[in-house]
Amino acid sequence: MPILKHEQDIWPNNLLIEGGEGIVAQPWWAMYTLPRFEKKLMRQLVEQQIPFYGPTIGRRYRSAQGRIRNSFEPLFPNYVFVCGDEMARYNAVSTGSISRWLPVPRPEELVNDLRQIFELIQTDMPLAPELKLQPGQKVRVKTGVFKGFEGVVIRRENEIRLLISVRYMGRGASVALDDCQLEAI
């Protein structure tokens, strides 16, 4: 049982659904929150109906007492991505949860990367946050649940993993795959 239930990490729910191309034309902002304020900011953005995405993933860990705990943590600590005009940015910054913000120079690239992260999380497969992108072969998955995903192959402890990254941040998430599922692009 999770310590806290999974909270809304995207608003509106169809923000990153394929076909919503209008969001690419909107400005996007990378909001850097105060430490551990990501969920608070997301609750405030829902109240103000400001479109955002702050991906969260489940995490299992062992407590000091030896009990297994489940929690939901931000995939990108301290970051929430906001979609909207200058007024939306101003209202988001006015929440008091943001330390600083940056405009996203190529929103179409960010939206594409966030869509892949969103779809990866929706598969409910165990994900591992990747703090630093490593160089490697760019690939496309040709079979299985992740068919059509594009990313970079990384190796960790004799395991092949597909890295889906958000290029804007230099971070991402990875999932274990068999090399026979991948094709070079």
The 8 nearest C-alpha neighbors of each residue, nearest first, counted from 0:
[[1, 69, 2, 68, 3, 70, 4, 67],
 [2, 0, 69, 70, 3, 4, 68, 71],
 [1, 3, 70, 69, 0, 4, 68, 71],
 [4, 2, 1, 70, 5, 71, 69, 6],
 [3, 5, 1, 6, 2, 71, 70, 0],
 [4, 6, 71, 3, 7, 70, 1, 55],
 [7, 5, 8, 4, 38, 71, 3, 42],
 [6, 8, 9, 5, 10, 41, 42, 38],
 [7, 9, 53, 52, 54, 6, 41, 55],
 [10, 8, 52, 51, 7, 12, 11, 53],
 [11, 9, 12, 50, 51, 14, 45, 52],
 [10, 12, 14, 13, 50, 9, 51, 48],
 [11, 13, 10, 14, 9, 15, 16, 7],
 [12, 14, 16, 11, 15, 10, 19, 9],
 [15, 13, 11, 12, 16, 10, 19, 50],
 [16, 14, 114, 13, 17, 19, 110, 113],
 [17, 15, 13, 14, 19, 18, 114, 12],
 [18, 16, 19, 15, 20, 114, 13, 14],
 [17, 19, 20, 16, 21, 15, 22, 13],
 [20, 18, 21, 17, 16, 22, 15, 14],
 [19, 21, 22, 18, 23, 17, 24, 15],
 [22, 20, 23, 24, 19, 25, 18, 14],
 [21, 23, 25, 20, 24, 19, 82, 14],
 [22, 24, 107, 21, 25, 20, 106, 110],
 [23, 25, 22, 21, 26, 20, 106, 107],
 [26, 24, 22, 23, 83, 27, 82, 21],
 [25, 27, 83, 82, 84, 24, 28, 106],
 [28, 26, 82, 103, 81, 106, 102, 83],
 [27, 29, 102, 81, 103, 101, 80, 30],
 [30, 28, 80, 101, 100, 79, 102, 31],
 [29, 31, 100, 79, 78, 80, 28, 32],
 [32, 30, 78, 99, 77, 100, 98, 97],
 [33, 31, 97, 77, 98, 96, 36, 30],
 [32, 34, 98, 36, 97, 96, 35, 77],
 [33, 35, 36, 32, 77, 37, 76, 98],
 [36, 34, 37, 33, 77, 32, 38, 76],
 [37, 35, 39, 33, 34, 38, 32, 96],
 [38, 36, 40, 39, 35, 77, 32, 41],
 [39, 37, 41, 40, 36, 42, 6, 35],
 [38, 40, 36, 42, 41, 37, 43, 96],
 [41, 39, 43, 37, 38, 42, 96, 36],
 [40, 42, 38, 44, 43, 39, 45, 37],
 [43, 41, 39, 45, 40, 44, 38, 46],
 [42, 44, 40, 46, 41, 45, 39, 47],
 [45, 43, 41, 47, 49, 46, 42, 48],
 [44, 46, 48, 42, 47, 43, 41, 49],
 [47, 45, 43, 44, 48, 42, 49, 41],
 [46, 48, 44, 45, 49, 43, 90, 91],
 [49, 47, 45, 46, 44, 50, 10, 11],
 [48, 50, 44, 47, 87, 45, 51, 83],
 [51, 49, 10, 82, 81, 11, 48, 83],
 [52, 50, 81, 80, 10, 9, 82, 49],
 [51, 53, 9, 80, 8, 79, 54, 81],
 [52, 54, 79, 8, 80, 9, 55, 78],
 [55, 53, 74, 8, 73, 52, 56, 117],
 [54, 56, 73, 74, 72, 71, 53, 8],
 [57, 55, 71, 72, 74, 73, 58, 54],
 [56, 58, 71, 70, 72, 69, 59, 55],
 [57, 59, 70, 69, 71, 56, 60, 72],
 [60, 58, 69, 68, 70, 67, 57, 61],
 [59, 61, 68, 67, 62, 58, 69, 66],
 [60, 62, 67, 66, 65, 68, 63, 59],
 [63, 61, 65, 64, 66, 67, 60, 68],
 [62, 64, 65, 61, 66, 67, 60, 68],
 [63, 65, 62, 66, 61, 67, 68, 60],
 [66, 64, 62, 63, 61, 67, 68, 60],
 [67, 65, 62, 61, 64, 68, 63, 60],
 [66, 68, 61, 60, 62, 65, 59, 69],
 [69, 67, 60, 59, 61, 66, 62, 1],
 [70, 68, 1, 59, 58, 2, 0, 60],
 [69, 71, 1, 58, 57, 2, 72, 3],
 [72, 70, 57, 56, 58, 55, 5, 73],
 [71, 73, 55, 56, 74, 57, 70, 58],
 [74, 72, 55, 75, 76, 54, 56, 53],
 [73, 75, 55, 54, 56, 76, 128, 72],
 [76, 74, 73, 78, 77, 54, 170, 53],
 [75, 77, 73, 78, 74, 37, 35, 72],
 [76, 78, 32, 31, 37, 34, 75, 35],
 [79, 77, 31, 30, 76, 75, 32, 29],
 [78, 80, 53, 30, 52, 29, 81, 37],
 [81, 79, 29, 52, 51, 28, 30, 53],
 [80, 82, 51, 28, 27, 50, 79, 83],
 [83, 81, 27, 50, 51, 26, 28, 25],
 [84, 82, 87, 26, 25, 27, 81, 88],
 [83, 85, 87, 86, 26, 88, 25, 82],
 [84, 86, 88, 87, 89, 83, 26, 90],
 [85, 87, 89, 88, 84, 90, 83, 91],
 [88, 86, 90, 83, 84, 89, 85, 91],
 [89, 87, 85, 91, 86, 90, 92, 84],
 [88, 90, 86, 92, 87, 91, 85, 93],
 [91, 89, 93, 87, 88, 92, 86, 94],
 [92, 90, 88, 93, 89, 94, 87, 44],
 [91, 93, 89, 94, 90, 97, 88, 95],
 [94, 92, 90, 91, 95, 89, 96, 97],
 [95, 93, 96, 92, 91, 90, 43, 97],
 [94, 96, 93, 97, 92, 98, 91, 40],
 [97, 95, 94, 32, 33, 40, 36, 98],
 [98, 96, 32, 33, 99, 95, 92, 31],
 [97, 99, 32, 33, 31, 96, 100, 30],
 [100, 98, 31, 97, 30, 32, 101, 92],
 [101, 99, 30, 29, 31, 28, 102, 98],
 [100, 102, 29, 28, 103, 30, 99, 31],
 [101, 103, 28, 104, 27, 29, 100, 26],
 [102, 104, 27, 28, 105, 106, 101, 29],
 [103, 105, 102, 106, 27, 26, 167, 101],
 [106, 104, 107, 108, 103, 109, 167, 27],
 [105, 107, 109, 108, 23, 103, 110, 27],
 [108, 106, 23, 110, 109, 105, 111, 24],
 [109, 107, 111, 106, 110, 105, 112, 166],
 [108, 110, 106, 112, 111, 107, 113, 167],
 [111, 109, 113, 107, 112, 108, 106, 114],
 [112, 110, 114, 108, 109, 113, 107, 115],
 [111, 113, 109, 165, 115, 114, 110, 108],
 [114, 112, 116, 110, 115, 111, 117, 109],
 [115, 113, 117, 111, 112, 116, 15, 110],
 [114, 116, 118, 112, 113, 117, 119, 111],
 [115, 117, 113, 119, 114, 118, 120, 112],
 [118, 116, 114, 120, 115, 119, 113, 121],
 [117, 119, 121, 115, 120, 116, 114, 122],
 [120, 118, 116, 121, 117, 122, 115, 123],
 [119, 121, 117, 118, 122, 123, 116, 56],
 [122, 120, 118, 123, 119, 117, 124, 116],
 [121, 123, 124, 120, 119, 118, 144, 145],
 [124, 122, 121, 120, 125, 119, 126, 57],
 [123, 125, 122, 126, 120, 174, 119, 121],
 [126, 124, 123, 127, 174, 57, 120, 175],
 [127, 125, 174, 173, 124, 172, 128, 56],
 [126, 128, 173, 172, 129, 174, 125, 171],
 [129, 127, 172, 171, 74, 130, 126, 173],
 [130, 128, 171, 172, 131, 170, 127, 173],
 [131, 129, 170, 128, 132, 171, 169, 172],
 [132, 130, 170, 129, 133, 169, 171, 128],
 [133, 131, 169, 170, 134, 130, 129, 171],
 [132, 134, 131, 135, 153, 151, 152, 162],
 [133, 135, 132, 136, 151, 153, 152, 137],
 [136, 134, 151, 152, 137, 133, 153, 132],
 [135, 137, 151, 152, 138, 183, 134, 153],
 [136, 138, 151, 150, 184, 183, 135, 152],
 [139, 137, 183, 184, 150, 182, 149, 151],
 [138, 140, 149, 182, 148, 181, 147, 141],
 [139, 141, 181, 146, 147, 148, 180, 142],
 [140, 142, 146, 180, 181, 147, 139, 182],
 [143, 141, 146, 180, 140, 145, 144, 181],
 [142, 144, 146, 145, 141, 180, 140, 147],
 [143, 145, 146, 142, 122, 140, 147, 148],
 [144, 146, 143, 148, 140, 147, 142, 119],
 [147, 145, 140, 142, 141, 143, 148, 144],
 [148, 146, 140, 139, 141, 145, 149, 142],
 [149, 147, 140, 139, 145, 146, 150, 115],
 [150, 148, 139, 138, 147, 140, 163, 151],
 [149, 151, 163, 162, 138, 137, 161, 139],
 [152, 150, 137, 162, 136, 161, 135, 138],
 [153, 151, 161, 136, 135, 160, 162, 137],
 [152, 154, 160, 159, 161, 135, 151, 155],
 [155, 153, 159, 158, 160, 157, 156, 152],
 [154, 156, 158, 157, 159, 153, 160, 175],
 [155, 157, 158, 154, 159, 160, 153, 175],
 [158, 156, 155, 154, 159, 160, 153, 175],
 [157, 159, 155, 156, 154, 160, 175, 176],
 [160, 158, 154, 175, 176, 153, 177, 155],
 [159, 161, 175, 174, 153, 176, 152, 173],
 [162, 160, 152, 173, 174, 151, 150, 153],
 [161, 163, 173, 151, 150, 172, 152, 164],
 [164, 162, 150, 172, 171, 173, 161, 116],
 [165, 163, 171, 170, 166, 162, 172, 112],
 [164, 166, 112, 167, 171, 168, 170, 169],
 [167, 165, 169, 168, 164, 170, 112, 109],
 [166, 168, 165, 169, 109, 103, 108, 170],
 [169, 167, 170, 166, 165, 171, 164, 75],
 [168, 170, 166, 167, 132, 165, 131, 164],
 [171, 169, 130, 168, 164, 131, 165, 129],
 [170, 172, 164, 129, 163, 165, 128, 162],
 [171, 173, 128, 129, 163, 127, 162, 126],
 [174, 172, 162, 161, 127, 126, 160, 163],
 [173, 175, 160, 161, 126, 176, 162, 127],
 [176, 174, 160, 159, 161, 158, 173, 177],
 [177, 175, 160, 159, 178, 174, 161, 180],
 [176, 178, 179, 180, 159, 175, 181, 160],
 [177, 179, 180, 181, 176, 159, 182, 160],
 [178, 180, 177, 181, 182, 176, 142, 141],
 [181, 179, 178, 142, 141, 177, 140, 182],
 [182, 180, 140, 178, 179, 141, 139, 138],
 [181, 183, 139, 138, 140, 141, 184, 180],
 [182, 184, 138, 137, 139, 181, 136, 140],
 [183, 138, 137, 182, 139, 136, 149, 181]]
